[in-house]
Amino acid sequence: MHTSRVLIAAALLLGACTPESTPSGPAGPLGIRQPLHAGEWRGAMGGTMIDFQVDQVSAAEVNVHISGQVMQPLPKELQPKGYQPYFYDRPKVCPIKYDRYTFDCPHYTDMHIDNGLLCGTYTLNSSVYRPCFQPVR
């Protein structure tokens, strides 16, 4: 009886000494394309927080909404007339590519789901980004 109490006390002490499990950072892409599905993803890109919502996926196209907000807008005194620290695109219908796992939209190409992330390439003028947006839960 005494031995079992000692073992239980030792196990409790060992459990108290082990560090608590801390959640690791967000999972990154694995280079594996997964089936497209509806959902919402969010992430920072070039000083703007982007919301990328896939409303519907059909056999040939993807319906999306894309909006964003500048994370550090200009101070009021520096804002030009008509300055808006946000944007909201009208809904877009984007074609699914031949591989059935990828779609292209204006400025956004090679958009695909990889390890739950929505990844691709964003190009505007001479700026090129390769975002991987996190799923919104």
C-alpha positions as a Markdown table, in Angstrom:
| # | Residue | x | y | z |
|---|---|---|---|---|
| 1 | Met | 0.0 | 0.0 | 0.0 |
| 2 | His | 2.8 | 2.4 | 1.0 |
| 3 | Thr | 4.7 | 1.6 | -2.3 |
| 4 | Ser | 1.7 | 2.5 | -4.5 |
| 5 | Arg | 1.3 | 5.8 | -2.7 |
| 6 | Val | 4.9 | 6.6 | -3.3 |
| 7 | Leu | 4.6 | 5.7 | -7.0 |
| 8 | Ile | 1.5 | 7.8 | -7.4 |
| 9 | Ala | 3.2 | 10.8 | -5.6 |
| 10 | Ala | 6.3 | 10.3 | -7.9 |
| 11 | Ala | 4.1 | 10.2 | -11.0 |
| 12 | Leu | 2.3 | 13.4 | -9.9 |
| 13 | Leu | 5.6 | 15.2 | -9.3 |
| 14 | Leu | 7.0 | 14.1 | -12.7 |
| 15 | Gly | 3.8 | 15.3 | -14.4 |
| 16 | Ala | 4.2 | 18.7 | -12.6 |
| 17 | Cys | 7.8 | 19.0 | -13.8 |
| 18 | Thr | 7.2 | 18.5 | -17.5 |
| 19 | Pro | 6.6 | 21.6 | -19.5 |
| 20 | Glu | 3.0 | 22.3 | -20.6 |
| 21 | Ser | 2.5 | 21.6 | -24.2 |
| 22 | Thr | 2.4 | 24.9 | -26.0 |
| 23 | Pro | 0.6 | 25.1 | -29.3 |
| 24 | Ser | 3.1 | 25.3 | -32.2 |
| 25 | Gly | 2.9 | 27.9 | -34.8 |
| 26 | Pro | 0.5 | 27.6 | -37.7 |
| 27 | Ala | 1.1 | 24.6 | -40.0 |
| 28 | Gly | 2.8 | 25.5 | -43.2 |
| 29 | Pro | 2.2 | 24.3 | -46.7 |
| 30 | Leu | 3.4 | 20.8 | -47.5 |
| 31 | Gly | 3.4 | 21.0 | -51.3 |
| 32 | Ile | 0.4 | 18.8 | -51.7 |
| 33 | Arg | -2.7 | 20.1 | -53.5 |
| 34 | Gln | -6.0 | 19.2 | -51.8 |
| 35 | Pro | -9.5 | 19.3 | -53.3 |
| 36 | Leu | -11.0 | 22.7 | -53.5 |
| 37 | His | -13.9 | 23.5 | -51.1 |
| 38 | Ala | -15.8 | 26.5 | -49.8 |
| 39 | Gly | -14.4 | 28.3 | -46.8 |
| 40 | Glu | -12.8 | 31.5 | -45.6 |
| 41 | Trp | -9.1 | 32.3 | -45.3 |
| 42 | Arg | -7.3 | 35.3 | -43.9 |
| 43 | Gly | -3.7 | 36.6 | -43.9 |
| 44 | Ala | -1.4 | 39.6 | -44.2 |
| 45 | Met | 0.1 | 40.5 | -47.6 |
| 46 | Gly | 2.1 | 43.6 | -48.2 |
| 47 | Gly | 0.7 | 45.6 | -45.3 |
| 48 | Thr | -2.9 | 44.6 | -46.0 |
| 49 | Met | -5.0 | 42.0 | -44.1 |
| 50 | Ile | -6.8 | 40.0 | -46.8 |
| 51 | Asp | -10.0 | 38.1 | -46.4 |
| 52 | Phe | -10.4 | 35.5 | -49.1 |
| 53 | Gln | -13.8 | 33.7 | -49.1 |
| 54 | Val | -14.6 | 30.8 | -51.4 |
| 55 | Asp | -18.4 | 30.8 | -51.6 |
| 56 | Gln | -18.9 | 27.9 | -53.9 |
| 57 | Val | -16.9 | 25.3 | -55.9 |
| 58 | Ser | -18.5 | 23.7 | -59.0 |
| 59 | Ala | -17.0 | 21.4 | -61.6 |
| 60 | Ala | -15.6 | 24.3 | -63.7 |
| 61 | Glu | -15.4 | 27.4 | -61.5 |
| 62 | Val | -15.0 | 28.9 | -58.1 |
| 63 | Asn | -17.1 | 31.8 | -56.8 |
| 64 | Val | -15.1 | 34.1 | -54.5 |
| 65 | His | -15.2 | 37.3 | -52.5 |
| 66 | Ile | -12.0 | 39.1 | -51.7 |
| 67 | Ser | -11.7 | 42.1 | -49.4 |
| 68 | Gly | -8.9 | 43.7 | -47.3 |
| 69 | Gln | -7.9 | 46.4 | -44.9 |
| 70 | Val | -4.7 | 48.3 | -44.6 |
| 71 | Met | -3.1 | 47.3 | -41.3 |
| 72 | Gln | -1.5 | 50.7 | -40.7 |
| 73 | Pro | -3.5 | 53.4 | -42.5 |
| 74 | Leu | -2.1 | 56.8 | -43.2 |
| 75 | Pro | -2.6 | 59.4 | -40.5 |
| 76 | Lys | -5.6 | 61.6 | -41.3 |
| 77 | Glu | -3.5 | 64.6 | -42.2 |
| 78 | Leu | -1.5 | 62.6 | -44.8 |
| 79 | Gln | -4.5 | 61.0 | -46.4 |
| 80 | Pro | -5.2 | 62.2 | -50.0 |
| 81 | Lys | -8.8 | 63.0 | -50.8 |
| 82 | Gly | -10.9 | 59.9 | -51.3 |
| 83 | Tyr | -8.3 | 57.7 | -49.5 |
| 84 | Gln | -9.9 | 54.4 | -48.2 |
| 85 | Pro | -7.9 | 52.1 | -46.0 |
| 86 | Tyr | -9.9 | 49.1 | -47.2 |
| 87 | Phe | -11.2 | 47.5 | -50.3 |
| 88 | Tyr | -14.0 | 45.2 | -51.2 |
| 89 | Asp | -14.0 | 43.4 | -54.5 |
| 90 | Arg | -17.3 | 42.4 | -56.2 |
| 91 | Pro | -17.9 | 38.7 | -56.3 |
| 92 | Lys | -15.8 | 37.0 | -58.9 |
| 93 | Val | -16.2 | 33.7 | -60.8 |
| 94 | Cys | -12.8 | 32.2 | -61.4 |
| 95 | Pro | -12.1 | 29.2 | -63.7 |
| 96 | Ile | -10.8 | 25.9 | -62.3 |
| 97 | Lys | -7.6 | 24.7 | -64.1 |
| 98 | Tyr | -7.2 | 21.4 | -65.8 |
| 99 | Asp | -5.8 | 19.7 | -62.6 |
| 100 | Arg | -9.1 | 20.3 | -60.8 |
| 101 | Tyr | -7.2 | 21.5 | -57.7 |
| 102 | Thr | -6.2 | 25.0 | -58.8 |
| 103 | Phe | -8.0 | 28.2 | -59.9 |
| 104 | Asp | -7.0 | 31.6 | -61.3 |
| 105 | Cys | -8.7 | 34.9 | -60.6 |
| 106 | Pro | -7.6 | 38.4 | -61.7 |
| 107 | His | -4.3 | 39.2 | -59.9 |
| 108 | Tyr | -4.5 | 35.8 | -58.0 |
| 109 | Thr | -3.1 | 32.8 | -59.9 |
| 110 | Asp | -2.3 | 29.2 | -59.0 |
| 111 | Met | -4.7 | 29.4 | -56.0 |
| 112 | His | -5.0 | 26.0 | -54.3 |
| 113 | Ile | -5.5 | 24.4 | -50.9 |
| 114 | Asp | -2.3 | 23.0 | -49.3 |
| 115 | Asn | -2.5 | 21.6 | -45.7 |
| 116 | Gly | -5.7 | 23.6 | -45.1 |
| 117 | Leu | -4.0 | 26.8 | -46.3 |
| 118 | Leu | -5.2 | 28.7 | -49.3 |
| 119 | Cys | -1.9 | 29.4 | -51.3 |
| 120 | Gly | -1.1 | 31.0 | -54.6 |
| 121 | Thr | 0.5 | 34.0 | -56.3 |
| 122 | Tyr | -0.7 | 37.6 | -56.2 |
| 123 | Thr | 0.7 | 39.9 | -58.9 |
| 124 | Leu | -0.1 | 43.6 | -59.3 |
| 125 | Asn | 2.1 | 45.7 | -61.5 |
| 126 | Ser | 5.7 | 44.9 | -60.5 |
| 127 | Ser | 4.7 | 43.5 | -57.0 |
| 128 | Val | 4.6 | 39.7 | -56.7 |
| 129 | Tyr | 3.5 | 37.9 | -53.5 |
| 130 | Arg | 3.2 | 34.2 | -52.7 |
| 131 | Pro | 0.6 | 34.2 | -49.9 |
| 132 | Cys | -0.7 | 31.2 | -47.9 |
| 133 | Phe | -3.8 | 32.4 | -46.1 |
| 134 | Gln | -4.8 | 30.7 | -42.8 |
| 135 | Pro | -8.3 | 29.2 | -42.5 |
| 136 | Val | -10.7 | 31.3 | -40.4 |
| 137 | Arg | -12.3 | 29.1 | -37.7 |
